[in-house]
């Protein structure tokens, strides 16, 4: 049901996302944090749509691609995943622990906040 994600698990671990990025996989990385958060630190290449703007911006996201959504700790991005699933997105995952976990475990050069 979830394409390359397999099974019903909607979460992806930071090191799994890093592998997909390093392998050059054609994925959409969606940052649903606020503008000030995105300006402070982000995963390179991420598409930025704050959670509050997501309902109006769904058409800007390629629903045929595998999508990984992230926020600071994973709560808002899980809400975004659930909303997107209800709106027909199938190949979607939440980054477990958000950018904070990514920065602490995968890319320790990233700023945390």
C-alpha positions as CSV (number, residue, x, y, z in Angstrom):
1,X,0.0,0.0,0.0
2,X,2.9,2.4,0.7
3,X,5.1,1.6,-2.2
4,X,8.7,1.6,-1.2
5,X,7.7,2.1,2.4
6,X,6.0,-1.3,2.7
7,X,3.6,-2.3,5.4
8,X,1.4,0.1,7.3
9,X,4.2,1.8,9.2
10,X,3.9,5.5,8.6
11,X,7.3,6.5,10.1
12,X,10.8,6.5,8.7
13,X,13.9,6.7,10.9
14,X,16.4,9.5,10.4
15,X,19.2,7.2,9.1
16,X,16.7,5.6,6.6
17,X,16.0,9.1,5.2
18,X,19.7,9.8,5.0
19,X,20.2,6.6,3.0
20,X,17.5,7.6,0.5
21,X,19.0,11.1,0.1
22,X,22.5,9.7,-0.3
23,X,21.3,7.1,-2.9
24,X,19.7,9.9,-4.9
25,X,16.2,8.5,-4.6
26,X,13.5,10.7,-6.2
27,X,11.6,11.6,-3.1
28,X,9.8,14.7,-1.9
29,X,11.0,15.9,1.5
30,X,8.3,18.2,3.0
31,X,9.0,20.6,5.9
32,X,5.8,21.6,7.6
33,X,7.4,23.9,10.2
34,X,6.9,27.6,10.5
35,X,9.0,30.0,8.4
36,X,11.4,31.0,11.3
37,X,12.1,27.3,11.9
38,X,12.8,26.6,8.2
39,X,15.0,29.7,8.0
40,X,17.0,28.5,11.0
41,X,17.8,24.9,9.9
42,X,16.5,22.5,7.2
43,X,17.2,19.3,5.3
44,X,18.7,20.4,2.0
45,X,16.2,20.2,-0.9
46,X,13.2,20.1,1.3
47,X,9.9,21.7,0.1
48,X,8.6,24.1,2.7
49,X,4.9,24.4,3.3
50,X,3.9,25.4,6.9
51,X,1.3,23.0,8.3
52,X,-1.4,25.8,8.5
53,X,-1.0,26.3,4.7
54,X,-1.0,22.6,3.8
55,X,-4.7,22.3,2.9
56,X,-4.4,25.1,0.3
57,X,-1.1,23.7,-1.1
58,X,-1.8,20.0,-1.7
59,X,-1.8,20.6,-5.4
60,X,1.9,21.7,-5.2
61,X,2.9,18.2,-4.0
62,X,3.5,15.4,-6.4
63,X,1.3,12.6,-5.0
64,X,3.0,10.0,-7.3
65,X,6.3,10.4,-5.5
66,X,7.4,9.0,-2.2
67,X,7.0,11.7,0.4
68,X,8.7,12.2,3.8
69,X,7.3,14.9,6.0
70,X,9.1,16.5,8.9
71,X,8.8,19.1,11.6
72,X,10.7,19.8,14.8
73,X,9.9,16.7,16.8
74,X,7.5,14.8,14.6
75,X,4.1,15.8,16.0
76,X,3.0,18.4,13.4
77,X,4.4,16.2,10.6
78,X,2.4,13.2,11.8
79,X,-0.7,15.5,11.6
80,X,0.3,16.5,8.1
81,X,0.7,12.8,7.1
82,X,-2.7,11.9,8.5
83,X,-4.3,14.8,6.7
84,X,-2.6,14.0,3.4
85,X,-3.6,10.3,3.7
86,X,-7.2,11.4,4.1
87,X,-6.8,13.4,0.9
88,X,-5.5,10.6,-1.3
89,X,-1.8,10.6,-0.7
90,X,-0.6,7.0,-0.3
91,X,3.2,7.0,-0.4
92,X,3.9,9.1,2.7
93,X,6.0,8.8,5.8
94,X,6.7,10.9,8.9
95,X,10.3,11.5,9.9
96,X,10.4,10.0,13.5
97,X,11.7,12.5,15.9
98,X,11.7,15.3,13.3
99,X,14.6,17.4,12.3
100,X,15.8,17.4,15.9
101,X,16.4,13.6,15.8
102,X,17.9,14.0,12.3
103,X,20.4,16.6,13.5
104,X,21.3,14.7,16.6
105,X,21.8,11.3,15.0
106,X,22.5,11.8,11.3
107,X,23.9,15.2,10.6
108,X,25.5,16.6,13.8
109,X,26.6,19.7,12.0
110,X,23.0,20.9,11.8
111,X,21.8,23.5,14.4
112,X,19.3,22.3,17.0
113,X,16.8,24.4,18.8
